[in-house]
C-alpha cells in the first residue's frame, strides 16, 4: 500500500521546499522532511516565523561539508579547497555573532556553530588569497624557496645570454620548460652551435628544444629543490586537512547551518505560496484553506469538531472533492513537519495517525481489484483508527453495486462515528447523503456547480448535499424532453432525493443572495462608522493640538511678562522709580489691550435702578466689575453677583451721576531727607500716583523750620500734574502734611 505521504503528494511539497534551499545541506534536510514530534514541530514554526522577519546570509556550507568529509576519510585537500572551507567556517562564525544578540530561537540554533579560531589562524598563516601555500607556512619551505628563486633567475640569465651570443641559431628568443627543465628553441641544423641535451622537437622538426650544457647542473639542482618544495607543500596541506578533520566544532556547525538554511527555505515557501503559521488545538478549523500545489486555487473554509466529526462531501465529478481531502491532509502533514500551512488561519489537532484512501490502487501481484484495494485500506482504518485519528476517504462505496456499496458504506460510517474519529469522506451515493442529513456527528457538504456554464466552481457548501446534475446537464444540452421526463419517472427513491436537493439548492442560493445584500449593507455601515470614528478622532487630535499650542503661547507670554517685570524692577532699583513706573504702565496698557474686560451682562448699565431679589430690596447700580456689580442699597454699598440683579424700568430715569469709586490715598514720608532727596521722592510719588490713578497724595514733611514745606510747595505750584494742594486737617497732621490733589481728582478745598 502506498505511503500516506505519497498519497497526499507530500513529496511534491518537499521538492518545492528544496528548490528554495541555498545549500546542499538545506536541500538534503528539505527532501528528507517528515512529521516530527509536536515540540519540535512548534519549534520549527517559531524558527520559520523569525526567519520571515529577519533575513540572514548563509555561508557555502556544501563546500565545507565535502571538504570535511574528504579530510575525515584521510584525503589531502588542495589549497583552494582548504581556503573555501576556512571561508565558510569564518562566515559561519560571523553569522553566529550576528544572530546571538537576537536572543530568540534562531540564536539558539546559531549557538551550535563551533569556534574554529585555531584552524582559521593556521590557514591564514599558511595560505594566501588564492589558496597557494605561503613561504611562511614553515621554516623549511621558506629556506627552500629562498634558494629556488635566485637559482631559477641564474638559469634564465645564462640562457638569455647564450641566445644573444648565437642569434643565428635560435628560432625565437624565449625560454621554455620541457620535462620540467629549462631549455631554448634551436633551429634544426644549428644544434652544433649550442652543445647540449635534446629534450624535445617541434612537430615539423624545424625547431629543437635543447638544454645547453652550461645549465645542466643548475637544472638538476633546481629539479631537486622543486621536489623538496613539493614534498613540503604536500606535508603542510596534509597537516591543514588533518586539522580540519579533527576540528570538534565542525559537525555542530554543519548541523546548525543546515537547519538555518531549511527554516529560511520554509520562510521563502511561506512567502511564495501565501502560507500561514498553524496553531495546534483539539479540532480542525481552517479559514480560506487551499491546495498548495494547485495554481490559482479556490479557497474554502471548514471545521471538524465534536459536533461534526465527519464531513460527507458530494457533488459532480471533477468538482474538487479529492483536492479538498488533500488540502486537509497536506495541512496536517505540513504542520507536523514544521511547515506553515496553506490557509489564512488554521487550528489543527495533532492526530496519532493520518489514514488516506484516495485514488485507485490495483495489485496484480495480489490479484486485487480497485474495489478490493479500497476495502483493504478501509479495513486498516476500522482496525487501527482511534478518536485521535484523521481519516480521508475518497469515493466511498464506488467500484461495486450501488445498493450494496451504499449499505456497506453506511456501516463503515457508523463504525467510524462510533470510534469518534474525525475526517472527510466523498461519495456519489444518494443513500449516504440521506443518512448524513440531520445525523449527529456527521454533516453533509457539497462542491458547487454552475449550471449556466456547466463548470464546477470548486467552492465548498456546508450543510447541503451535492447533486450529480446528470438530468440537469442533459436538459441544458437539449436532450429530447420526452426522454428526460421518462428518466425522471424511472428515478428510484434516490432520484426523488435529487429533486429535493435541487429545491434545497435553489433556496440556498436565494438565501446566499440575501446574505450578500446584508453583508454589503453591513460593510457600508461599518465603513461609515470607521469614517465617523476617524473624523471624531481627528477632531479630538486637532483640539488637543490647538489647546497645546495655546498653552504654549500663554506660557511663553507669561515668561515674557515675568522677564519684563523683572527687568523693570531691576531698573527701578538701579536707575530710579520714575522710568520704571513709565515702563510698568506701558506694559500694563499693552497687555490690557490684549485681554479686554468681559462685557457687562445684557440689560444692566451703571446708574440704573435694579432689584435685589435675594434681599427683597431695590437699589442703584454703581459699577460693573466683570461678573460682580457694586450696588447702592440705601446707605450701604454692596458687591453682588451681576446675574442676581434684575433691571427696573423707571418712569423718568434720572441721568446717571458721574460717581467716582473710592480709591486708596497714598502717603509719602519725607522726614529726615535733604531738600534734594525729598524733591526726588515727591516727583517719583507724583508719577506713581498718576500711574495708579490715585486722586490725592499725602506728603508727610513735618513742621520743623518750614524750609522743606516751602521747597515742596514751590515745586508743586509748577508741576502740571498737580491740580491743587493744601494743609491737612488739624486732626490729620495740619501744617506737617501737604495734601496734593492730582489733575482729575476731587479737590479738598485747597488753594495754591
C-alpha positions, 0 to 999 in steps of 0.5 A, spaced: 500 500 500 502 506 498 505 511 503 500 516 506 505 521 504 505 519 497 498 519 497 497 526 499 503 528 494 507 530 500 513 529 496 511 534 491 511 539 497 518 537 499 521 538 492 518 545 492 521 546 499 528 544 496 528 548 490 528 554 495 534 551 499 541 555 498 545 549 500 546 542 499 545 541 506 538 545 506 536 541 500 538 534 503 534 536 510 528 539 505 527 532 501 528 528 507 522 532 511 517 528 515 512 529 521 516 530 527 514 530 534 509 536 536 515 540 540 519 540 535 514 541 530 512 548 534 519 549 534 520 549 527 514 554 526 517 559 531 524 558 527 520 559 520 516 565 523 523 569 525 526 567 519 520 571 515 522 577 519 529 577 519 533 575 513 540 572 514 546 570 509 548 563 509 555 561 508 557 555 502 556 550 507 556 544 501 563 546 500 565 545 507 561 539 508 565 535 502 571 538 504 570 535 511 568 529 509 574 528 504 579 530 510 575 525 515 576 519 510 584 521 510 584 525 503 589 531 502 585 537 500 588 542 495 589 549 497 583 552 494 579 547 497 582 548 504 581 556 503 573 555 501 572 551 507 576 556 512 571 561 508 565 558 510 567 556 517 569 564 518 562 566 515 559 561 519 562 564 525 560 571 523 553 569 522 553 566 529 555 573 532 550 576 528 544 572 530 546 571 538 544 578 540 537 576 537 536 572 543 530 568 540 530 561 537 534 562 531 540 564 536 539 558 539 540 554 533 546 559 531 549 557 538 551 550 535 556 553 530 563 551 533 569 556 534 574 554 529 579 560 531 585 555 531 584 552 524 582 559 521 589 562 524 593 556 521 590 557 514 591 564 514 598 563 516 599 558 511 595 560 505 594 566 501 588 569 497 588 564 492 589 558 496 597 557 494 601 555 500 605 561 503 613 561 504 611 562 511 607 556 512 614 553 515 621 554 516 623 549 511 619 551 505 621 558 506 629 556 506 627 552 500 624 557 496 629 562 498 634 558 494 629 556 488 628 563 486 635 566 485 637 559 482 631 559 477 633 567 475 641 564 474 638 559 469 634 564 465 640 569 465 645 564 462 640 562 457 638 569 455 645 570 454 647 564 450 641 566 445 644 573 444 651 570 443 648 565 437 642 569 434 643 565 428 641 559 431 635 560 435 628 560 432 625 565 437 628 568 443 624 565 449 625 560 454 621 554 455 620 548 460 620 541 457 620 535 462 620 540 467 627 543 465 629 549 462 631 549 455 631 554 448 628 553 441 634 551 436 633 551 429 634 544 426 641 544 423 644 549 428 644 544 434 652 544 433 652 551 435 649 550 442 652 543 445 647 540 449 641 535 451 635 534 446 629 534 450 624 535 445 622 537 437 617 541 434 612 537 430 615 539 423 622 538 426 624 545 424 625 547 431 629 543 437 628 544 444 635 543 447 638 544 454 645 547 453 650 544 457 652 550 461 645 549 465 645 542 466 647 542 473 643 548 475 637 544 472 638 538 476 639 542 482 633 546 481 629 539 479 631 537 486 629 543 490 622 543 486 621 536 489 623 538 496 618 544 495 613 539 493 614 534 498 613 540 503 607 543 500 604 536 500 606 535 508 603 542 510 596 541 506 596 534 509 597 537 516 591 543 514 586 537 512 588 533 518 586 539 522 580 540 519 578 533 520 579 533 527 576 540 528 570 538 534 566 544 532 565 542 525 559 537 525 555 542 530 556 547 525 554 543 519 548 541 523 546 548 525 547 551 518 543 546 515 537 547 519 538 555 518 538 554 511 531 549 511 527 554 516 529 560 511 527 555 505 520 554 509 520 562 510 521 563 502 515 557 501 511 561 506 512 567 502 511 564 495 505 560 496 501 565 501 502 560 507 500 561 514 503 559 521 498 553 524 496 553 531 495 546 534 488 545 538 483 539 539 479 540 532 480 542 525 478 549 523 481 552 517 479 559 514 480 560 506 484 553 506 487 551 499 491 546 495 498 548 495 500 545 489 494 547 485 495 554 481 490 559 482 486 555 487 479 556 490 479 557 497 474 554 502 473 554 509 471 548 514 471 545 521 471 538 524 469 538 531 465 534 536 459 536 533 461 534 526 466 529 526 465 527 519 464 531 513 460 527 507 462 531 501 458 530 494 457 533 488 459 532 480 465 529 478 471 533 477 468 538 482 474 538 487 472 533 492 479 529 492 483 536 492 479 538 498 481 531 502 488 533 500 488 540 502 486 537 509 491 532 509 497 536 506 495 541 512 496 536 517 502 533 514 505 540 513 504 542 520 507 536 523 513 537 519 514 544 521 511 547 515 506 553 515 500 551 512 496 553 506 490 557 509 489 564 512 488 561 519 488 554 521 487 550 528 489 543 527 489 537 532 495 533 532 492 526 530 496 519 532 495 517 525 493 520 518 489 514 514 488 516 506 484 512 501 484 516 495 485 514 488 485 507 485 490 502 487 490 495 483 495 489 485 496 484 480 501 481 484 495 480 489 490 479 484 486 485 487 481 489 484 480 497 485 474 495 489 478 490 493 484 495 494 479 500 497 476 495 502 483 493 504 485 500 506 478 501 509 479 495 513 486 498 516 482 504 518 476 500 522 482 496 525 487 501 527 483 508 527 482 511 534 478 518 536 485 521 535 485 519 528 484 523 521 481 519 516 480 521 508 476 517 504 475 518 497 469 515 493 466 511 498 462 505 496 464 506 488 467 500 484 461 495 486 453 495 486 450 501 488 445 498 493 450 494 496 456 499 496 451 504 499 449 499 505 456 497 506 458 504 506 453 506 511 456 501 516 463 503 515 460 510 517 457 508 523 463 504 525 467 510 524 462 515 528 462 510 533 470 510 534 469 518 534 474 519 529 474 525 525 475 526 517 472 527 510 469 522 506 466 523 498 461 519 495 456 519 489 451 515 493 444 518 494 443 513 500 449 516 504 447 523 503 440 521 506 443 518 512 448 524 513 442 529 513 440 531 520 445 525 523 449 527 529 456 527 528 456 527 521 454 533 516 453 533 509 457 538 504 457 539 497 462 542 491 458 547 487 456 547 480 454 552 475 449 550 471 449 556 466 456 554 464 456 547 466 463 548 470 464 546 477 466 552 481 470 548 486 467 552 492 465 548 498 457 548 501 456 546 508 450 543 510 447 541 503 448 535 499 451 535 492 447 533 486 450 529 480 446 534 475 446 528 470 438 530 468 440 537 469 446 537 464 442 533 459 436 538 459 441 544 458 444 540 452 437 539 449 436 532 450 429 530 447 424 532 453 420 526 452 426 522 454 428 526 460 421 526 463 421 518 462 428 518 466 425 522 471 419 517 472 424 511 472 428 515 478 428 510 484 427 513 491 434 516 490 432 520 484 426 523 488 432 525 493 435 529 487 429 533 486 429 535 493 436 537 493 435 541 487 429 545 491 434 545 497 439 548 492 435 553 489 433 556 496 440 556 498 442 560 493 436 565 494 438 565 501 446 566 499 443 572 495 440 575 501 446 574 505 450 578 500 445 584 500 446 584 508 453 583 508 454 589 503 449 593 507 453 591 513 460 593 510 457 600 508 455 601 515 461 599 518 465 603 513 461 609 515 462 608 522 470 607 521 469 614 517 465 617 523 470 614 528 476 617 524 473 624 523 471 624 531 478 622 532 481 627 528 477 632 531 479 630 538 487 630 535 486 637 532 483 640 539 488 637 543 493 640 538 490 647 538 489 647 546 497 645 546 499 650 542 495 655 546 498 653 552 504 654 549 503 661 547 500 663 554 506 660 557 511 663 553 507 670 554 507 669 561 515 668 561 515 674 557 511 678 562 515 675 568 522 677 564 519 684 563 517 685 570 523 683 572 527 687 568 523 693 570 524 692 577 531 691 576 531 698 573 527 701 578 532 699 583 538 701 579 536 707 575 530 710 579 522 709 580 520 714 575 522 710 568 520 704 571 513 706 573 513 709 565 515 702 563 510 698 568 504 702 565 506 701 558 506 694 559 500 694 563 496 698 557 499 693 552 497 687 555 490 690 557 489 691 550 490 684 549 485 681 554 479 686 554 474 686 560 468 681 559 462 685 557 457 687 562 451 682 562 445 684 557 440 689 560 444 692 566 448 699 565 451 703 571 446 708 574 440 704 573 435 702 578 435 694 579 432 689 584 435 685 589 431 679 589 435 675 594 434 681 599 427 683 597 430 690 596 431 695 590 437 699 589 442 703 584 447 700 580 454 703 581 459 699 577 460 693 573 466 689 575 466 683 570 461 678 573 460 682 580 456 689 580 457 694 586 450 696 588 447 702 592 442 699 597 440 705 601 446 707 605 450 701 604 454 699 598 454 692 596 458 687 591 453 682 588 453 677 583 451 681 576 446 675 574 442 676 581 440 683 579 434 684 575 433 691 571 427 696 573 424 700 568 423 707 571 418 712 569 423 718 568 430 715 569 434 720 572 441 721 568 446 717 571 451 721 576 458 721 574 460 717 581 467 716 582 469 709 586 473 710 592 480 709 591 486 708 596 490 715 598 497 714 598 502 717 603 509 719 602 514 720 608 519 725 607 522 726 614 529 726 615 531 727 607 535 733 604 531 738 600 534 734 594 532 727 596 525 729 598 524 733 591 526 726 588 521 722 592 515 727 591 516 727 583 517 719 583 510 719 588 507 724 583 508 719 577 506 713 581 500 716 583 498 718 576 500 711 574 495 708 579 490 713 578 490 715 585 486 722 586 490 725 592 497 724 595 499 725 602 506 728 603 508 727 610 514 733 611 513 735 618 513 742 621 520 743 623 523 750 620 518 750 614 524 750 609 522 743 606 514 745 606 516 751 602 521 747 597 515 742 596 510 747 595 514 751 590 515 745 586 508 743 586 505 750 584 509 748 577 508 741 576 502 740 571 500 734 574 498 737 580 491 740 580 491 743 587 494 742 594 493 744 601 494 743 609 491 737 612 486 737 617 488 739 624 486 732 626 490 729 620 497 732 621 495 740 619 501 744 617 506 737 617 502 734 611 501 737 604 495 734 601 496 734 593 490 733 589 492 730 582 489 733 575 482 729 575 481 728 582 476 731 587 479 737 590 479 738 598 478 745 598 485 747 597 488 753 594 495 754 591 
